Amino acid sequence: MTPLIRLMLRAGWAPVAVLIFHRVIFNTPWRQPLDFVMHYSGGVAISYFLWHALDCFASWFGTLTAFARYLFTFALACTVGLFWEFAELLSDVVYHTHIQHSIHETMRDLIADATGAMTTLALVFGARCFARRPEA
């Protein structure tokens, strides 16, 4: 099995699930109340995917130290969140969709993305520490 297929099976389901959930609630009355949750879950899902993607593409740039892997995963997840906000703005400008309501809402979305990424990385860190813990 190729590394890319292994990546999609191992972690690709997470961002796809969030995108499907986003699409399901997009034209419902729950879209606005669930906006923070959607961005938070997007941060969780994309950082989970990117954590595994760094393994998949290690042949391109080498094996990363643990700190570098956490740092790159967080930075890349925040970058994806930023580009998502760019796409929302583009949709508002080109298609007049009114997705973004204010700079406050956009910043809240970016905070949710980053918080979701930090949550995933904290859980990964905790799981890795627990796995290394010697048996008593």
N, C-alpha and C positions, 0 to 999 in steps of 0.2 A: 504494500500500500504506500502510495507516495506521501511525503510529509504534508502537502497541502490538503489532500483528502483526509488524512489523519487529523489535521487541525480542524477542518470543517466538522468532522464527526465529534471530536472532543470538545470543541468550544464554539464552533460556528452557530450552534443552535441558540446560544444566549442572545446575541444581538438580533437574530432573526425573530425570536420569540417576542422581544421588545417591540420590534417594528410591526409585527402582526398585531400585538395588543394596541399599539398606537393607532394603527389603521382602523381597528375595530371601534375604538372610542372617539375617533376624530370628529365625526359628525353627530355626536350625541351631546346631551346636556352635561355629561360627566367630563368632557374634555378639559374645561377650565379648572374644575376642582382637582382633577388628577394630573394637572400639568407638572407640578413639582415631583410627584411620584414617577411620572413618565421620564423626566430628565434624570432623576436619581437612579431609576432602574436602568436607564441607558448608560449612565456612568458605571454602574455595577457590571453590566453585560459587556460593554466594550473593553473595560479593563481586564475582565476575565478572559476575553478573547485575545487581547494583546499580550497578556501574560504567557499564554500558550503559543502565540505567534512568534514570540522572541525565540522560543525553542526551534520552531519550524525553520526560521531564517538564520539560525546560528552559523550555518555554513558560509553565509555572506559576510558576516562581520565578526565571527568568533564567539566563543562562550563568554557571557557576561558575568561579572561578579554579582553576588546577591544584591548589593546596594545599587549597582548600575541597573539591574533588572527591575527593581522596584521604581527607581527614578525614571527610566525610560517608559515603563508601563504607565506611570502616573502622567508624565508629560504627554505621551501620545494620546491617552484617554482624554486629557484636557483639550488637546488640539482637535480631536474629533468633535468634542462638545462645542468648541468655538466655531468650527466649520458648519456644524448643524445650525448654529445661530445665524451664520452667514446665509445659509440656505433659506432659513425662515425669512430673513430680511429680503433676500432676492425674490422670494415668492410674494411678499407684500408689495414690493416695488413693481415687479413685472406683471403679476396676476391679480393684484389688489385683493389679497386674501385676508389681511388684518390678523395675522398670527401673532405678531409682536405688538403689544399694547403700550409698552413704555420701556424706558431704559431700566427702570427698577425691575420689571418682569424679566428682561433679558439677563440682567445681572443675577437675579434669583435663579434662573435656569442654569447659568454657568456655575453658580455655587452648588446647585443640586448635582450637576454633572461631576464636579470635583469631589463632592462629598461621597457620591456613589463609588467613584474610583478609589478613594481612600478607604471606604468600607471594605471593598473587595481585597485590597492589599493588606489591610489589617487582619482580615480573616485568613488570607493565604499565609501571612506571617505567623499567626497563631497556630494554624494547622501544621506548619513546618516545624515550629518550636515544639508542639505537642508530639509530633512524630519522632523527633530526635530525643525526647525525654527518656532517660533510662528507666527500665522497669524497677520497681521497688521490691 
